[in-house]
Amino acid sequence: MCAAGKLSVRVGSLPRGAGQVTDARTDSAAHEADSASSDSLCVGVILGFPQEVARELQQWRASFGDPMAEVIPAHITLVTTTPARDWEATREHVRDVARRQAPFKITISGTGSFRPVSPVVFVNVEDGFAECVGLHEQLQSGPLARDLPFPYHPHVTVAHDVAPESLDEAETALKNYTATFPVVSMGLYEHDDNGIWQLREELDFGGDTDQPRESNAPRSAASG
C-alpha cells in the first residue's frame, strides 16, 4: 500500500556542471537488488526548478508558516504517489516518455487555490501547462495507469494545510509573482520502506537516459 511521503527535488533545469555526478545505471542496479523481494513499490515523477527560483519560493512558503517549506523545494508534480509492481517496466516506460519529450519553457505566474476541496494555495503554470498535461497523460499509462480522484492540474504549491488567514496571505502576496525558465529533464522517484522519497533517475528530455547526469539537489528527504 502506497503512503504519501515528503518529496525532495533533483533540480532538472540547471545547466550541466552545476553539482555532483550520479550514475543512474549504478543507482538503478542497487535499487533492483534492494527491491527484488518487494511485491510492489510506489513511484512519483516531478519537474524540478532552478535553484534561485526554488529558493525564493521556499522562503515564501516558510513565511506563510508551512512546515513543509524546509523539506519540499518548489516543483511541479507530473505523477503523484502511484503503485507499480514491475520496476523494470516502470523505468523503461518513464525513460521512453522522456526520450520523446523535447525541452520546453515553463512560466509560473499568479496564484490560485484548491479551496474548499483542499487547503492549498499555488502558483499557476502558464507557459508549459499543455506540456505538463501531455507528460502526465503519457506517464500515467501502462505500468503507471491508475484512476485519479481529481483531474490533473499542474501547479506549484506555496502553502498547504496552514491557517485560513495564512492561505489568504499566500494567495495575495504572490498574485503578481512570475518566473520563466527551461526544463530539460524529469526525476523518477521511489517511496521507500522508511517513508523517504528517493531519486532513482534524472531523465533528460530527448536524450540518452542511460547516461549519468549532473545535479545539485538532494537525493532524498524524510517523510513527516
DOMAR-933456 format. One record per residue (C-alpha): x negated, y, z negated; residue in three letters. Coordinates in pm, whole numbers, plus 50000, padded with zeros to 5 digits. Example, Ala and Ser with C-alpha at 12.3 -4.5 7.8 and 13.67 -1.06 7.14 Angstrom:
// DOMAR-933456
487704955049220ala
486334989449286ser
***
This chain:
// DOMAR-933456
500005000050000met
498535033550102cys
498395061149843ala
497555097049925ala
494085108549823gly
492175140949846lys
490555146650181leu
487125161850229ser
486355175650571val
483405168450801arg
483345201050998val
483805192451363gly
483455226551528ser
479905236851438leu
477015235251686pro
474575206451663arg
471655211551429gly
473845226351155ala
473325198950899gly
472355163350819gln
472445135051070val
474695105051013thr
474565073951229asp
478195064251280ala
477195029551401arg
475395021651073thr
478285036250873asp
480795015351067ser
478804983351016ala
478724989550643ala
482444996450648his
483194963950826glu
481234944450565ala
482964962750279asp
486434957850429ser
486124922250555ala
488194907950271ser
490844935350275ser
494264927750421asp
494864964150518ser
493354998650493leu
494605034250516cys
493205059750759val
493575096450845gly
492305118351127val
491585155651097ile
490115186051271leu
487515203551058gly
486815241051062phe
483635261851094pro
482035268050756gln
482775305050740glu
486485300250817val
486815270950577ala
485065290350301arg
487275321050342glu
490505301050337leu
489245280650041gln
488705313249848gln
492195324949934trp
493685291549828arg
491865293149495ala
493155328649440ser
496725315349453phe
495975291149169gly
495915259649383asp
493615234549205pro
493035215749530met
491135245649672ala
487885231549532glu
488225197149688val
490115202350016ile
488385225450266pro
490605240550534ala
491515216050811his
494295205151045ile
495645170150990thr
496255150051307leu
497135117051136val
498125116350771thr
497705085850544thr
498515056550774thr
498145019050707pro
496054999650958ala
495434962250941arg
492744960051210asp
489744983251158trp
488044974651488glu
491214980951690ala
491845013151499thr
488325026151554arg
488395018351926glu
491835034351958his
490655066851795val
487425066451996arg
489375062452318asp
491615092352236val
488505113152159ala
486845103552489arg
489875115752683arg
490185149052497gln
488265179752614ala
487065205352355pro
489605233052306phe
490165265852124lys
492095269851801ile
493645302651688thr
495275303351345ile
497385333851268ser
500075344851024gly
501905323850768thr
504835300250736gly
506325277350473ser
507935243250441phe
510115255650155arg
512615244850029pro
511805209650153val
508205211150028ser
506375237549817pro
503795245550085val
502635277850246val
500435275250552phe
498655294950821val
500175289051165asn
498355272151451val
498875292651768glu
496275285252038asp
495665247952026gly
499135239051895phe
500005218452203ala
496615200952198glu
497085191451831cys
500555177651904val
499195158352203gly
496375143551996leu
498785134051719his
501115116551962glu
498255097052119gln
496675088051786leu
499925078151613gln
500425049051852ser
499045014051899gly
497355002651574pro
498375035451405leu
502015035451517ala
504465044151241arg
507715062751176asp
507155096251003leu
509705112050765pro
509295146350932phe
508335158451280pro
504635165951317tyr
503815203051280his
500125213051295pro
499265238151021his
496605248650771val
497745245850408thr
496755275750190val
498985269549886ala
500655237549769his
502655228549461asp
501975261249277val
504405285449111ala
507035301049343pro
505565335649289glu
502145322549397ser
503685307849711leu
505285341649780asp
501915358449728glu
500185334749969ala
502795339950238glu
502455377750208thr
498685380650159ala
497795361050471leu
500575372650701lys
498045392450911asn
495235366850889tyr
493775354251216thr
490745333851323ala
489695317751651thr
487105290351701phe
486375259951920pro
486915224051811val
484725197551970val
485415166451761ser
487705149951508met
486965129951194gly
488185094551126leu
488605088250752tyr
489435058250536glu
491165060050196his
489125035749990asp
489995014949682asp
488655042249449asn
491085068249578gly
488455085949788ile
488725096950149trp
485535085150320gln
484455098650658leu
483765068550881arg
483045085651212glu
482955120751359glu
484115116051716leu
483035140251989asp
485685150452241phe
484885138552590gly
481625123152477gly
479845091152379asp
481435083952041thr
478905056451964asp
476095081651920gln
475105098451590pro
476225134351543arg
475255161551303glu
477355179851049ser
477015198150720asn
480265189550542ala
480565164850253pro
481325128650335arg
483895121750064ser
485935136249780ala
487575120849473ala
491345119149455ser
493285137249189gly
***
